[in-house]
């Protein structure tokens, strides 16, 4: 482990309004069990009180021994650009992207994800099982699969949390950056997120494919679980034409990576149909169980 003065893990999160979710989720992270980590919050021009609340969170976190750096942009400069700002400020050996609509479930999440990277030098990225924050806590995403024609599937979406099909660690085609950990050396080698995917959509899947193109593997680790409210920072942002961006950036992704996903044996197109899970407002979400 690195010295206490230099955090072993840097957690980078992006905020853009949605203060209530940010308060609920970031506050939960402080129950993490890990000896040396930092949080870097990049705010993209929030106008709902988020910027005024973040210094309060920083004080609370630092009192708990977790350094927090705040990077405040005057406007929404895009997900990739803002997260790359966070990476440039990060000091850790391992980096984590985690969205402000992801709440803590496994208190030892950082330890377990870091251990998985340490076990195999070829592992570049590792991510947890994401589950919904309301009973019965079904799976939201157990890694990402891509069909031979380039259609994206959130594996396990809507299935029971203990479904044996998604109970074992395995290499996957991709993960979503709602929550995943990766090596500093990976960024040194391939760079950060591609800003061609600004403001949002497909930047994380492209990042995983770039890592895999360089010989790294991408690991889904179900022993780590996190709650994900889902789409709060994308579909829940009125100024983002989300459907348009999915189509536009999906075409860019397909053009760039067809030579890989077309021969990877991913699921058939009919298996990638989006399973709609009714959303629940934050006011209906009670206390969330934490484990580990």
VOBA-1610 file (N, C-alpha, C; in pm, whole numbers, padded with zeros to 5 digits, always signed):
BEGIN
Unk+00085-00119+00000Unk+00000+00000+00000Unk+00088+00124+00000Unk+00043+00229-00063Unk+00119+00352-00071Unk+00117+00423+00064Unk+00206+00522+00081Unk+00211+00597+00205Unk+00082+00674+00225Unk+00051+00707+00353Unk-00074+00773+00384Unk-00083+00911+00322Unk+00032+00974+00293Unk+00029+01109+00236Unk-00015+01108+00091Unk-00001+00995+00025Unk-00046+00981-00113Unk-00155+00875-00117Unk-00278+00911-00149Unk-00387+00813-00145Unk-00367+00700-00245Unk-00404+00579-00204Unk-00394+00465-00293Unk-00500+00471-00403Unk-00615+00529-00370Unk-00727+00534-00464Unk-00782+00676-00472Unk-00806+00720-00593Unk-00870+00850-00618Unk-01007+00825-00679Unk-01111+00871-00611Unk-01248+00858-00659Unk-01289+00989-00727Unk-01325+00980-00853Unk-01362+01098-00931Unk-01512+01093-00959Unk-01582+01197-00919Unk-01727+01202-00946Unk-01763+01336-01009Unk-01865+01332-01090Unk-01913+01450-01163Unk-02050+01488-01110Unk-02070+01617-01083Unk-02201+01665-01041Unk-02252+01771-01138Unk-02383+01767-01160Unk-02451+01870-01239Unk-02595+01874-01190Unk-02621+01964-01094Unk-02752+01972-01030Unk-02785+01839-00960Unk-02912+01810-00939Unk-02956+01687-00869Unk-02900+01682-00727Unk-02910+01794-00654Unk-02850+01806-00522Unk-02894+01695-00426Unk-03023+01663-00422Unk-03071+01564-00326Unk-03003+01429-00345Unk-02984+01388-00471Unk-02915+01262-00499Unk-02768+01271-00458Unk-02706+01383-00490Unk-02566+01401-00455Unk-02546+01393-00304Unk-02634+01456-00229Unk-02622+01453-00084Unk-02639+01310-00031Unk-02738+01242-00084Unk-02766+01106-00036Unk-02651+01011-00071Unk-02602+01022-00192Unk-02503+00925-00240Unk-02362+00956-00187Unk-02314+01078-00205Unk-02180+01110-00159Unk-02169+01093-00008Unk-02275+01128+00063Unk-02272+01110+00207Unk-02252+00965+00247Unk-02311+00873+00170Unk-02298+00731+00203Unk-02155+00681+00183Unk-02082+00742+00091Unk-01947+00693+00062Unk-01856+00702+00183Unk-01887+00793+00275Unk-01799+00813+00390Unk-01801+00695+00486Unk-01889+00598+00462Unk-01888+00474+00540Unk-01795+00369+00479Unk-01724+00407+00375Unk-01627+00318+00311Unk-01517+00278+00409Unk-01479+00152+00403Unk-01367+00103+00484Unk-01245+00088+00396Unk-01158+00186+00402Unk-01035+00186+00322Unk-00939+00285+00385Unk-00810+00251+00393Unk-00718+00334+00471Unk-00673+00464+00407Unk-00665+00471+00274Unk-00605+00590+00213Unk-00669+00617+00078Unk-00766+00711+00076Unk-00831+00744-00050Unk-00871+00890-00048Unk-00901+00941-00166Unk-00943+01079-00180Unk-01063+01085-00273Unk-01137+01194-00264Unk-01251+01219-00351Unk-01227+01348-00427Unk-01245+01343-00557Unk-01235+01462-00641Unk-01372+01483-00704Unk-01435+01594-00670Unk-01566+01626-00724Unk-01550+01736-00829Unk-01598+01708-00949Unk-01596+01806-01057Unk-01740+01849-01081Unk-01770+01975-01057Unk-01905+02024-01078Unk-01915+02099-01210Unk-02013+02059-01289Unk-02034+02120-01421Unk-02145+02226-01417Unk-02117+02335-01347Unk-02207+02451-01350Unk-02341+02430-01285Unk-02348+02357-01174Unk-02475+02337-01105Unk-02534+02470-01060Unk-02666+02478-01063Unk-02736+02600-01024Unk-02849+02572-00924Unk-02838+02461-00852Unk-02946+02421-00762Unk-02902+02413-00617Unk-02788+02476-00584Unk-02736+02470-00449Unk-02626+02368-00430Unk-02597+02288-00533Unk-02491+02187-00523Unk-02357+02252-00491Unk-02322+02358-00560Unk-02192+02422-00541Unk-02178+02479-00400Unk-02289+02523-00344Unk-02286+02578-00208Unk-02276+02466-00103Unk-02330+02348-00136Unk-02326+02236-00042Unk-02192+02163-00045Unk-02123+02159-00155Unk-02001+02080-00168Unk-01894+02116-00065Unk-01869+02243-00033Unk-01771+02272+00072Unk-01810+02212+00208Unk-01940+02206+00235Unk-01987+02142+00358Unk-01952+01994+00358Unk-01972+01928+00242Unk-01936+01788+00230Unk-01785+01770+00246Unk-01708+01858+00184Unk-01562+01849+00197Unk-01518+01856+00343Unk-01576+01946+00419Unk-01540+01958+00560Unk-01575+01831+00637Unk-01691+01777+00609Unk-01734+01654+00676Unk-01643+01537+00640Unk-01609+01526+00511Unk-01523+01417+00467Unk-01383+01429+00525Unk-01329+01547+00522Unk-01193+01567+00571Unk-01185+01545+00722Unk-01294+01574+00794Unk-01298+01542+00936Unk-01294+01391+00959Unk-01342+01316+00859Unk-01338+01170+00866Unk-01209+01113+00808Unk-01116+01200+00769Unk-00987+01156+00717Unk-00983+01130+00569Unk-01083+01180+00494Unk-01086+01160+00349Unk-01067+01296+00281Unk-00952+01320+00217Unk-00931+01448+00147Unk-01029+01463+00031Unk-01078+01584+00010Unk-01169+01614-00098Unk-01119+01736-00173Unk-01112+01725-00305Unk-01079+01839-00389Unk-01201+01873-00473Unk-01234+02002-00480Unk-01348+02049-00558Unk-01299+02125-00679Unk-01347+02086-00797Unk-01316+02155-00921Unk-01449+02207-00975Unk-01463+02338-00984Unk-01591+02401-01017Unk-01584+02466-01154Unk-01658+02410-01249Unk-01667+02468-01383Unk-01786+02562-01389Unk-01773+02666-01469Unk-01880+02765-01478Unk-02001+02714-01555Unk-01980+02616-01641Unk-02090+02559-01719Unk-02071+02411-01737Unk-02162+02349-01813Unk-02155+02206-01840Unk-02062+02183-01958Unk-01939+02144-01928Unk-01837+02128-02031Unk-01833+01986-02087Unk-01925+01901-02043Unk-01930+01764-02093Unk-01870+01666-01995Unk-01923+01545-01998Unk-01880+01441-01905Unk-01733+01404-01923Unk-01692+01378-02046Unk-01555+01334-02070Unk-01454+01440-02028Unk-01478+01564-02068Unk-01385+01671-02035Unk-01376+01690-01884Unk-01490+01691-01817Unk-01491+01713-01672Unk-01424+01597-01598Unk-01454+01475-01638Unk-01389+01362-01571Unk-01239+01362-01597Unk-01198+01403-01716Unk-01054+01411-01744Unk-00988+01517-01656Unk-01060+01624-01623Unk-01008+01720-01527Unk-00982+01652-01393Unk-01077+01569-01352Unk-01060+01497-01227Unk-00941+01402-01230Unk-00922+01333-01341Unk-00807+01244-01353Unk-00676+01321-01345Unk-00672+01439-01404Unk-00549+01519-01401Unk-00514+01561-01259Unk-00614+01576-01174Unk-00590+01617-01035Unk-00568+01498-00942Unk-00600+01377-00987Unk-00595+01259-00902Unk-00451+01219-00870Unk-00429+01174-00747Unk-00296+01136-00701Unk-00280+00987-00679Unk-00387+00911-00688Unk-00383+00771-00649Unk-00316+00679-00750Unk-00292+00557-00703Unk-00241+00451-00790Unk-00354+00394-00874Unk-00473+00389-00814Unk-00592+00344-00884Unk-00692+00458-00888Unk-00766+00466-00998Unk-00869+00567-01016Unk-01006+00499-01017Unk-01108+00572-00973Unk-01245+00522-00976Unk-01335+00631-01034Unk-01417+00594-01131Unk-01529+00678-01170Unk-01650+00628-01093Unk-01722+00716-01029Unk-01847+00678-00964Unk-01942+00797-00975Unk-02063+00770-01020Unk-02161+00876-01043Unk-02225+00922-00913Unk-02282+01041-00918Unk-02346+01097-00799Unk-02485+01040-00776Unk-02522+00936-00852Unk-02646+00862-00823Unk-02615+00717-00784Unk-02493+00695-00735Unk-02451+00564-00686Unk-02427+00574-00536Unk-02495+00489-00460Unk-02482+00490-00314Unk-02412+00363-00267Unk-02354+00373-00149Unk-02275+00263-00092Unk-02363+00144-00053Unk-02320+00026-00093Unk-02376-00099-00038Unk-02265-00180+00027Unk-02157-00209-00048Unk-02043-00284+00008Unk-01944-00185+00066Unk-01929-00183+00199Unk-01840-00086+00262Unk-01694-00107+00222Unk-01658-00231+00186Unk-01520-00261+00149Unk-01500-00258-00002Unk-01582-00183-00073Unk-01580-00183-00220Unk-01443-00147-00275Unk-01378-00045-00220Unk-01248-00003-00273Unk-01142-00110-00249Unk-01144-00171-00132Unk-01047-00278-00103Unk-01063-00393-00201Unk-01185-00439-00220Unk-01207-00556-00305Unk-01176-00527-00451Unk-01216-00410-00500Unk-01186-00378-00640Unk-01036-00363-00661Unk-00968-00299-00568Unk-00822-00283-00580Unk-00753-00419-00576Unk-00801-00509-00491Unk-00742-00643-00484Unk-00755-00716-00617Unk-00870-00699-00682Unk-00889-00767-00811Unk-00790-00715-00915Unk-00761-00587-00915Unk-00662-00533-01007Unk-00522-00581-00971Unk-00494-00588-00842Unk-00361-00632-00796Unk-00333-00777-00834Unk-00438-00859-00841Unk-00421-01002-00865Unk-00364-01034-01002Unk-00389-00949-01099Unk-00354-00980-01238Unk-00314-00851-01309Unk-00190-00844-01352Unk-00140-00723-01418Unk-00211-00692-01548Unk-00279-00793-01604Unk-00350-00771-01731Unk-00488-00708-01710Unk-00533-00705-01585Unk-00663-00644-01559Unk-00649-00492-01559Unk-00727-00430-01647Unk-00718-00285-01655Unk-00832-00214-01585Unk-00951-00275-01585Unk-01071-00213-01531Unk-01152-00320-01458Unk-01210-00284-01344Unk-01296-00377-01270Unk-01415-00299-01216Unk-01533-00362-01224Unk-01653-00295-01176Unk-01743-00389-01098Unk-01830-00333-01014Unk-01917-00413-00927Unk-02048-00451-00992Unk-02126-00527-00918Unk-02267-00549-00954Unk-02345-00427-00907Unk-02417-00363-00998Unk-02500-00249-00964Unk-02643-00296-00946Unk-02705-00257-00834Unk-02841-00301-00803Unk-02929-00179-00777Unk-03059-00197-00795Unk-03154-00089-00771Unk-03168-00061-00621Unk-03190+00065-00584Unk-03196+00101-00441Unk-03334+00082-00379Unk-03418+00000-00440Unk-03550-00028-00384Unk-03576-00178-00394Unk-03650-00233-00298Unk-03677-00378-00297Unk-03741-00422-00427Unk-03705-00543-00474Unk-03618-00642-00411Unk-03470-00625-00448Unk-03431-00504-00486Unk-03292-00475-00521Unk-03243-00562-00636Unk-03320-00560-00743Unk-03284-00634-00863Unk-03157-00577-00925Unk-03098-00654-01013Unk-02976-00611-01081Unk-03007-00497-01177Unk-02927-00393-01172Unk-02935-00285-01270Unk-02835-00307-01383Unk-02714-00348-01348Unk-02613-00378-01451Unk-02507-00470-01393Unk-02486-00583-01459Unk-02383-00680-01420Unk-02280-00689-01532Unk-02228-00573-01570Unk-02139-00566-01684Unk-02217-00545-01812Unk-02146-00516-01919Unk-02207-00482-02047Unk-02165-00583-02153Unk-02263-00625-02231Unk-02237-00709-02348Unk-02273-00631-02474Unk-02207-00663-02583Unk-02230-00595-02711Unk-02256-00700-02817Unk-02368-00686-02887Unk-02405-00783-02990Unk-02312-00771-03111Unk-02309-00870-03199Unk-02224-00862-03318Unk-02257-00744-03410Unk-02376-00686-03394Unk-02410-00569-03475Unk-02387-00439-03400Unk-02344-00448-03271Unk-02310-00328-03195Unk-02416-00279-03101Unk-02520-00358-03075Unk-02621-00319-02980Unk-02576-00353-02838Unk-02603-00262-02745Unk-02553-00274-02608Unk-02658-00338-02517Unk-02610-00428-02431Unk-02696-00495-02334Unk-02639-00475-02194Unk-02724-00428-02101Unk-02687-00429-01959Unk-02718-00569-01907Unk-02616-00646-01886Unk-02635-00785-01844Unk-02712-00792-01712Unk-02809-00882-01707Unk-02881-00908-01583Unk-02986-00806-01546Unk-03005-00706-01628Unk-03097-00597-01594Unk-03235-00651-01558Unk-03280-00619-01435Unk-03410-00660-01389Unk-03416-00799-01329Unk-03306-00874-01335Unk-03302-01008-01276Unk-03280-00999-01125Unk-03311-01106-01054Unk-03292-01106-00910Unk-03145-01088-00875Unk-03121-01022-00764Unk-02984-00988-00724Unk-02896-01112-00707Unk-02956-01224-00664Unk-02880-01347-00641Unk-02886-01444-00758Unk-02925-01398-00875Unk-02930-01484-00993Unk-02793-01550-01015Unk-02786-01683-01017Unk-02656-01750-01028Unk-02582-01718-01158Unk-02655-01678-01261Unk-02589-01644-01388Unk-02494-01527-01371Unk-02519-01441-01272Unk-02438-01321-01254Unk-02369-01318-01118Unk-02343-01439-01065Unk-02285-01452-00931Unk-02136-01480-00931Unk-02076-01493-01049Unk-01933-01524-01058Unk-01858-01413-01131Unk-01738-01386-01086Unk-01653-01287-01154Unk-01619-01339-01293Unk-01620-01248-01390Unk-01586-01289-01526Unk-01545-01168-01609Unk-01461-01194-01707Unk-01426-01088-01801Unk-01546-01057-01889Unk-01568-00929-01915Unk-01682-00884-01995Unk-01632-00792-02106Unk-01720-00766-02199Unk-01683-00676-02309Unk-01667-00533-02261Unk-01749-00495-02164Unk-01743-00357-02116Unk-01811-00347-01981Unk-01792-00231-01916Unk-01862-00192-01795Unk-01917-00052-01817Unk-02008-00009-01728Unk-02052+00130-01733Unk-01980+00208-01624Unk-01952+00334-01654Unk-01872+00415-01562Unk-01953+00474-01449Unk-02078+00429-01430Unk-02149+00465-01307Unk-02062+00427-01188Unk-01986+00317-01203Unk-01890+00279-01099Unk-01793+00176-01156Unk-01668+00217-01175Unk-01562+00120-01203Unk-01426+00177-01166Unk-01332+00085-01138Unk-01195+00120-01097Unk-01099+00080-01206Unk-00993+00159-01225Unk-00893+00129-01327Unk-00757+00180-01282Unk-00654+00130-01350Unk-00517+00161-01313Unk-00474+00299-01366Unk-00391+00367-01287Unk-00329+00490-01335Unk-00250+00463-01462Unk-00180+00351-01467Unk-00097+00320-01582Unk-00180+00304-01709Unk-00307+00265-01693Unk-00395+00254-01809Unk-00418+00392-01871Unk-00442+00490-01787Unk-00460+00627-01837Unk-00331+00678-01899Unk-00218+00646-01837Unk-00089+00686-01894Unk-00071+00628-02034Unk-00128+00511-02054Unk-00107+00440-02181Unk-00208+00479-02289Unk-00336+00490-02252Unk-00439+00514-02355Unk-00504+00652-02343Unk-00473+00726-02238Unk-00536+00855-02218Unk-00667+00841-02142Unk-00734+00953-02119Unk-00861+00952-02047Unk-00977+00925-02140Unk-01093+00973-02102Unk-01213+00955-02184Unk-01202+01038-02311Unk-01254+00986-02420Unk-01249+01055-02549Unk-01356+01164-02550Unk-01312+01289-02568Unk-01405+01401-02563Unk-01492+01412-02687Unk-01469+01324-02785Unk-01560+01316-02900Unk-01699+01270-02855Unk-01708+01207-02735Unk-01836+01158-02685Unk-01905+01257-02592Unk-01853+01379-02581Unk-01923+01481-02504Unk-02057+01513-02568Unk-02159+01552-02493Unk-02155+01571-02348Unk-02165+01442-02268Unk-02219+01334-02330Unk-02236+01209-02256Unk-02278+01099-02354Unk-02270+00975-02307Unk-02311+00852-02376Unk-02195+00789-02455Unk-02169+00663-02423Unk-02073+00574-02490Unk-01927+00604-02457Unk-01898+00710-02382Unk-01758+00739-02351Unk-01697+00628-02266Unk-01776+00566-02179Unk-01725+00459-02093Unk-01705+00329-02170Unk-01797+00297-02260Unk-01782+00174-02339Unk-01663+00188-02434Unk-01648+00303-02492Unk-01531+00329-02576Unk-01402+00314-02495Unk-01401+00365-02372Unk-01283+00355-02285Unk-01248+00209-02259Unk-01350+00128-02231Unk-01325-00015-02208Unk-01269-00083-02332Unk-01323-00049-02448Unk-01273-00110-02572Unk-01131-00063-02602Unk-01100+00060-02574Unk-00962+00108-02593Unk-00867+00032-02502Unk-00910+00007-02378Unk-00826-00070-02286Unk-00806-00212-02337Unk-00913-00274-02382Unk-00903-00411-02431Unk-00819-00419-02558Unk-00826-00317-02642Unk-00745-00315-02764Unk-00597-00311-02732Unk-00562-00264-02611Unk-00422-00259-02568Unk-00382-00382-02488Unk-00470-00481-02482Unk-00436-00607-02417Unk-00485-00621-02274Unk-00554-00521-02220Unk-00607-00531-02085Unk-00741-00606-02086Unk-00776-00663-01972Unk-00906-00725-01956Unk-00995-00634-01870Unk-01126-00657-01883Unk-01227-00580-01810Unk-01307-00681-01728Unk-01306-00666-01596Unk-01360-00768-01506Unk-01486-00720-01435Unk-01589-00802-01439Unk-01710-00783-01358Unk-01692-00859-01228Unk-01709-00790-01112Unk-01687-00851-00982Unk-01816-00843-00898Unk-01895-00953-00893Unk-02024-00949-00824Unk-02014-00949-00672Unk-01897-00981-00616Unk-01884-00978-00471Unk-01887-00835-00417Unk-01877-00737-00505Unk-01893-00597-00467Unk-02025-00549-00526Unk-02109-00489-00443Unk-02238-00438-00489Unk-02252-00291-00451Unk-02311-00214-00541Unk-02341-00074-00515Unk-02483-00045-00564Unk-02550+00048-00497Unk-02684+00090-00539Unk-02673+00195-00649Unk-02757+00182-00750Unk-02755+00280-00860Unk-02898+00326-00885Unk-02920+00457-00869Unk-03052+00512-00893Unk-03086+00515-01042Unk-02986+00517-01128Unk-02998+00502-01273Unk-03047+00627-01345Unk-02962+00673-01437Unk-02995+00779-01533Unk-03028+00914-01471Unk-02992+00934-01347Unk-03016+01064-01283Unk-02934+01173-01350Unk-02810+01139-01388Unk-02721+01241-01445Unk-02731+01251-01596Unk-02806+01163-01661Unk-02816+01169-01807Unk-02960+01192-01849Unk-03040+01084-01846Unk-03180+01099-01886Unk-03255+01195-01796Unk-03206+01213-01673Unk-03273+01303-01580Unk-03232+01448-01595Unk-03146+01479-01691Unk-03104+01617-01713Unk-03176+01672-01835Unk-03261+01772-01811Unk-03349+01821-01917Unk-03275+01874-02038Unk-03156+01933-02016Unk-03084+01997-02126Unk-03013+01897-02217Unk-03012+01769-02179Unk-02943+01669-02261Unk-03043+01596-02350Unk-03026+01602-02483Unk-03111+01525-02574Unk-03064+01380-02575Unk-03104+01305-02472Unk-03041+01177-02445Unk-03059+01076-02558Unk-03179+01066-02613Unk-03203+00970-02721Unk-03117+01003-02842Unk-03109+01131-02876Unk-03027+01174-02989Unk-02881+01138-02965Unk-02832+01162-02843Unk-02691+01134-02813Unk-02661+00985-02818Unk-02755+00903-02771Unk-02736+00758-02777Unk-02720+00714-02922Unk-02803+00767-03011Unk-02795+00730-03152Unk-02666+00781-03214Unk-02637+00909-03193Unk-02519+00970-03253Unk-02391+00903-03206Unk-02376+00889-03076Unk-02252+00832-03024Unk-02247+00682-03042Unk-02364+00619-03051Unk-02366+00476-03084Unk-02310+00449-03222Unk-02341+00537-03316Unk-02286+00523-03452Unk-02135+00540-03452Unk-02085+00636-03373Unk-01941+00656-03363Unk-01874+00534-03303Unk-01933+00481-03196Unk-01879+00361-03134Unk-01874+00244-03232Unk-01982+00224-03306Unk-01988+00112-03401Unk-01883+00127-03510Unk-01868+00248-03561Unk-01768+00270-03666Unk-01628+00240-03615Unk-01603+00277-03492Unk-01468+00263-03436Unk-01434+00121-03396Unk-01531+00045-03343Unk-01501-00083-03281Unk-01569-00204-03346Unk-01629-00186-03462Unk-01696-00299-03528Unk-01601-00417-03550Unk-01475-00387-03579Unk-01379-00496-03605Unk-01360-00585-03483Unk-01394-00533-03363Unk-01384-00614-03242Unk-01517-00679-03207Unk-01622-00599-03185Unk-01745-00657-03133Unk-01813-00750-03233Unk-01787-00735-03363Unk-01853-00820-03462Unk-01806-00965-03455Unk-01692-00990-03391Unk-01639-01126-03385Unk-01624-01176-03240Unk-01685-01107-03146Unk-01668-01143-03005Unk-01773-01241-02953Unk-01872-01273-03033Unk-01972-01368-02989Unk-02067-01313-02885Unk-02097-01183-02892Unk-02190-01122-02798Unk-02332-01172-02818Unk-02427-01123-02738Unk-02565-01172-02746Unk-02631-01134-02877Unk-02735-01206-02917Unk-02809-01167-03038Unk-02883-01036-03012Unk-02916-00965-03118Unk-02982-00836-03105Unk-03110-00843-03024Unk-03189-00952-03042Unk-03317-00960-02972Unk-03299-00967-02820Unk-03181-01011-02775Unk-03154-01019-02631Unk-03112-00885-02572Unk-03090-00785-02657Unk-03044-00655-02609Unk-03157-00553-02593Unk-03281-00595-02617Unk-03392-00502-02602Unk-03396-00446-02460Unk-03412-00315-02449Unk-03406-00246-02321Unk-03525-00286-02234Unk-03496-00338-02118Unk-03601-00378-02023Unk-03634-00259-01934Unk-03755-00208-01945Unk-03792-00088-01870Unk-03824-00125-01725Unk-03756-00056-01634Unk-03778-00075-01491Unk-03836+00056-01438Unk-03959+00055-01385Unk-04019+00179-01336Unk-03931+00248-01232Unk-03907+00377-01253Unk-03826+00453-01159Unk-03906+00484-01033Unk-03834+00509-00925Unk-03897+00549-00801Unk-03832+00678-00753Unk-03911+00775-00710Unk-03852+00901-00664Unk-03770+00882-00537Unk-03675+00971-00517Unk-03587+00961-00402Unk-03666+00961-00272Unk-03778+01031-00270Unk-03858+01040-00148Unk-03915+00905-00104Unk-03921+00809-00197Unk-03973+00678-00163Unk-03865+00578-00123Unk-03740+00620-00130Unk-03628+00531-00096Unk-03594+00547+00051Unk-03609+00439+00125Unk-03578+00443+00267Unk-03431+00421+00294Unk-03400+00377+00415Unk-03263+00347+00450Unk-03211+00231+00365Unk-03086+00242+00322Unk-03026+00138+00238Unk-02929+00054+00321Unk-02946-00076+00311Unk-02858-00166+00387Unk-02715-00157+00333Unk-02620-00154+00425Unk-02479-00159+00389Unk-02421-00289+00442Unk-02332-00350+00364Unk-02276-00479+00399Unk-02124-00474+00392Unk-02058-00573+00449Unk-01914-00584+00436Unk-01838-00503+00539
//
